[in-house]
Amino acid sequence: MFPEVEDYTRFYRTESLVKYGDKTFKEKNILYAQSSFFEIFSFPLSDGKLDSSILAINHAVITEETARKYFGNENPLGKMITIDGANDFEVAGIVKSIPENSHFKFDILLSYENLIKSSRGWDNSWVSERVYSYILITPGADAKALEAKLPQIPEAFIGKFMKDAFFLLEYKLVKLTDIHLHSSVSNELEVNGNYRSVFSLGIVALLVLLIGFVNYINLATSRSIERAHEVGIRKVTGASKQDLVFQFLTESALLNLIALIISITGVLLLLPFFKQVMQSPLQLDYFMVLLLFILLLVSGSLFTGLLPAVYISHFAPGLVLKGKNPTEARWVRLLKNFLVVFQFTVSIILITGTIIIYRQVNFMRNHDLGFIKEGLIVLDGPRILRANTYESYMKTLESFKNEILALSGVSNITASSNVPGTEIKNSRVFGIPVEGRNTEKRIDVYYIDNHFFDTYGLTLRAGENYQASIEEESKKIIINESALSYYGFEEPVSTIGKILRSGNQEVTIKAIVNDFNQQSLKQLPSPIAFFNQPANTFYTIKVNMTGIEHLLPELEKIWNSHYPGNPFDYFFLDDFYNEQYSADERFSGLFLASSILAIIIACLGLSGLSAYSISRRTKEVGIRKTNGARILQVLILLNKDFMKWVGIAFVIAVPVALFIMNKWLENYAYRVELSWWIFVIAGIIAFTIALITVSWQSWRAATRNPVEALRYE
């Protein structure tokens, strides 16, 4: 249809119970894919023949890990696996282990033709968010030009439906390499990364590295006076400025080389630890590591060595060899002061960021979500059902629920298509009936029973809950508060009884339920519609957590009696919901570690700089003490300049931190306030650490016997 397209494939992801022999597992990454899948994606086979028959109907391709899980040391080819207790598939190929950093993963690959065979609707599924389409563009094709033509697809295939339903469907192209960090669409195959977090941590790492470089420059220029005699002698013996610059650059390069070797060794040793902490498939590209090694060696050597080398090489040999130390240049003093200010500016920004990130994560974990998540156990619904009719399914479900409710410690149970913390993958299109106008909008849909709202502690703002009878209320709908403004309704009470239309179907609004955070607090509650159609995806049980260890075996016993062949899988909703913040918690931990590292490095540099500065004022301190100066006066004398630099750093850091953290908090719909006391605490921490660092050197100088400093005068 479009000359820009060389090939395409599409697939549908689902989860199913897979059985081989006496082994049954719930697989959550099963793809029904078209045969062109292997022509577009490079998933090499370790066994089997890659031809057009590999994804034939009732054929399966499995990964090496799946093969080991089900077949052990057996050869899987030709063996039969059973999906959801009903359909048998012959293993026709084994895919090599999928890289951990792959855009998407699968455990079992089945033919898309199996879906079409079960229902022709799958061949024309233009509006399903569970079907993923990938296009291979011809070399040199213009992706933007192709995207401009995409509206022709829905117009050609479902144009009449869109017109009749006042519905508009749009397709957009997303570059494959942009999906993980830059895509913001719903229902992605894998949990996306966060570009801002990666960029932020990269900037933090660079700032910590710069602090280390700054320390070297500061200490090298400060200690340069002590090498004045060496420079003088070398110049007298014929060394040129170029020779001296080369010598000091070589020394800097050697130090950078040793540091890089130690750091890369540390990275290799700590990589497994970071994989575990980050829960991420971190991998090293050794070619990139080599390039980075060379880049850091060259840039680090020049950055840290060039300025001290040029400064030292300019010492006058005649003055030095007469026993007179050269006076420190004014620009060198200003540079050192600026570098100290830079170090502590960065440190204060990182301390502020750490406090704010910690408060935001803690705020999200403890904020009122609009529902009760404590004391809820969620069971993964059964995939294999003995019921062959809807009526028999409902009879089994009611029997199961009644037995659960009879247990001590259980107060409620509900069946639903989703639970808070999951991404809603069901949606419908509804609008207010207005002749000749496109008022229909997509809305997320929950399928529930009449115990859902009570189990989750949700409150009806207006109207009444569903009754037990499903048939009588099949054309009624309950919406949440966010759906009111979404559809243009003014307030809950007057909305009851209003009509929503989806094509030729009309439903009546029965009630309005309070908003709740279906997913994390990064986003506001979305419009949701609830239908009285109990689903078998999740069963939520409200329990008394005291004695839960005795209740779980009872639940499993009832489960096995009603749903034999289905594994008993459960989770606690509060833990499951809070897993959404695990990435933020890891980011907070890394930010804290970076802040501590930056402060330690800054303090090491400040300690060395203060020790050198105080050693240059030893005689001054001796004279002042001889003239009656007290220890406190000497401490103030020696510390005031350093504290002044930290004060300047604080003044610079506050507006910068305020701007940066405001930008970061824009990622969250619910966020903490940037109170003034956060910046004060960050400043106090920086002042205290700097004061302790400098005071150790100052105390030694202030308590020393003045005779020792003046004995040779």
C-alpha angles and dihedrals in degrees: 000000000000122000090212091067117083097176142337141198136188134195142181123224123212142148126245144165110261122197135189118169108316094339119100125173135171105238115200098186108061117143126198100203139176118249091252087069092095092046092058102035125051104228102147121210123237091193135011135047118286103220139117092283096059091087097036120139112292092013122121133199115201135186124248090252091053090048092054092046095055105024106027107194094348121111103252097200111113094011120127125235124190122226118208091342093287116068127055122211129190116227105239102168147013119222118211117249109294113236113255092235094055117133089238136005136202137188099199129022120203133178118271086220088075089065093047089049090055093046132000087216089081091065091057100035098139098152103040116118090202095066113083121202124199124189127201108211121213115251111277095012119145108243092195091054090050092049090053089058096050095091086070090070100064090036091056097045107028103013094122092048092051091049094048093045096041086237130146124200121192130188125205133185122237120190110240094231091052097056101082099052105017109033117103101177122119128254097032116177093240133023104270125233123237116248092197092054093048091047092046094051090047090054091047091051090050092049092050089050090049090051088055091049091047090053091054093049092047095048094041093054092042093052092042091094089064089058094050093103091051090052092047094051093046091050092049090051091055107273114148127216089256090055092051093046089050091050095052093042089052090052090050091047091051092052091047090049093052091046092050093049091051093045096048090047088051091050092052092048095045098042095095089050092051091047089056095044095044094039085219133125095246111185132179121231099207093199090056090045089055092049091048090048092054093043093051092044094053098038093040093050093049094042096049100032109036100068097045089044094053092044096049094043090061095064112124108241094207093057093044096050091052087066097257118128114222116252115251108255118246092235089054091053091048091048092052091049091049092050092051089050089049093052095051093041089059091043093052091047090052093047090050091047092050092053093047095045091049091049092048093051091046090047092054093049093052103033120117105262097190093251137061113256099171121096095021125128116193121204120202104241122246121270096191113061126184089203115100096186135045090244093055090046091054091047091054091046093051091048090050092048093048092052091049092049090052091063118101111254095026116112103168145359133195138181120220144159092236142015128207110280095040127099111250107236096176119086140163134193118240136162143169109273104254116156114241096002132107102233099144119115135177115257131184113249132214120195108207146154127240093269096060098092094046093047092053096039094243119161127222109227092194138354130026136293122255117277124231093260109089099185094057093053101039090114096048128093137194119208133189127242094263089060090061097070090031090066096032100256117148108213139351103255097051091046094064109107095020118137128239121193132210109182104301094343121095128193131189122230106240101177147351118233126199120265118260134179105259089182136013125319090257086094137037120249110282126220110276132185122203124209125194095239112118109223128204096221098095135009113199119200123194108214144168103253092212106101094010090147089066094043098054096065089050091052091049091050092054090044093054092048093054102031108030115182092031118107116240102241121168142160137190109250097220092055092043093050093048091054085080088072097049092098090051090048091051089048089050091050093049091047090051091049090049091050093051091047092049092050092048092051092045091049092049089054092045090049092052093044093048092047090054094044092049092048088057089054098046094112092045090054090048092052093047092050091048088054091053105270112159125228092253091053091051091049091052090047094052097039104042097082093050092047089049090057091050089049091053089048090053092052091051095042098053099066092039092051090045091055096044096046092045088056091048093049090054085079089071127069088202115043144160123258118255096238121192093239091067090065091043091054091048090051093047091050092050093045092048094049092046092046093050091047095050096037092061090063093038093051092054091051094043095050096044118111106260090219090070091058096045104036093102096044 
